[in-house]
Amino acid sequence: MITKNTLKTAMYNAMVKASTLMPPDVKMHLEKAYSEETDSLSRKHMEVTLENARLAAEGKGLVCADTGFPLFFIRVGNAAQLEGGFGSLWQAAKDATAEATEKNFLRPTMVDPLTRKNPGNNIGAEMPKIHLKFDGDGDELEIIAVPKGGGSEIFGTFYRMMYPSDGQAGIFKFIIESIYDSCYAGKVCPPVIVGVGIGGTADVCMQIAKEAAVLSPLGTHNPEPQIAEMERKLLDTIREMGIGPMGARGINAVLSLHISTAVTHTAALPVAINAQCSICRRWKAKVNGSGEITYTGDING
């Protein structure tokens, strides 16, 4: 039995670690990008990003001040037992988010969309957000905390219902134009991780794009060869746009690009794009059936 307190502890610690520790795959790709850039301003941006990460890991602040939207991606086995049932996940997420905000690991950025009233704890309608999936027959719970920065979400989100006749060429054009629009002035804090969703309904398309952006290990490719080749071609083309870190001159506007697909209506070709900022904050907590918690920055760990 996994207790309510264990759930809250796992969510809280995962969110704190996500806000203060750069995932190892992200650090590796940022260091590689730094070694590739030659423009002095691009290199300075990368130096500051990596230095902020070093200081945050030493307890001297956050990897980035804009902790944005509090998101939790949860996978659970069919045999898992939670105190109070699965509905307790939402209260645990609220309690963890409120505590992380109170202790300044999250900035209070969530406001009412119309009145702009800020409750000061990042809690409100649909926030914190939980994405829950059941996977396998085990009794474990996997929680990935993602404090998703506002810039990447606000300026890096695009959706279009295309025609099937637009084909791959139309998809490529839409993706490349969207990335250029979001990166050219540094609006999404490039270099970014780009997730692309193709297919499904409008909401499914957006969801798989976001998951591709925030949950994919950097540098990996879709297991489907045709889609993997699309990822490589797009990334190669984007590197030729002349945009680098924070919109300065360079080749690393995008660190990694990931495509997910879903079946769709015969008359439809929905395409969505979601960007994740360069520090790609995410940390995983794994809770076994006995309530033991382990944490890792390795998304495959």
HELIX and SHEET records of a PDB file:
HELIX    1   1 LYS A    4  THR A   20  1                                  17    
HELIX    2   2 PRO A   24  GLU A   36  1                                  13    
HELIX    3   3 SER A   40  ALA A   57  1                                  18    
HELIX    4   4 SER A   88  GLU A  102  1                                  15    
HELIX    5   5 GLY A  150  PHE A  155  1                                   6    
HELIX    6   6 PRO A  164  ASP A  166  5                                   3    
HELIX    7   7 GLY A  167  CYS A  183  1                                  17    
HELIX    8   8 ALA A  202  LEU A  215  1                                  14    
HELIX    9   9 PRO A  225  ILE A  238  1                                  14    
HELIX   10  10 PRO A  245  GLY A  247  5                                   3    
SHEET    1   A 5 LYS A 129  PHE A 134  0                                        
SHEET    2   A 5 PHE A  69  VAL A  76  1                                        
SHEET    3   A 5 LEU A 141  LYS A 148 -1                                        
SHEET    4   A 5 TRP A 283  VAL A 287 -1                                        
SHEET    5   A 5 ILE A 293  THR A 296 -1                                        
SHEET    1   B 4 THR A 157  MET A 162  0                                        
SHEET    2   B 4 LEU A 269  GLN A 276 -1                                        
SHEET    3   B 4 VAL A 192  GLY A 199 -1                                        
SHEET    4   B 4 VAL A 254  ALA A 262  1                                        
END                                                                             
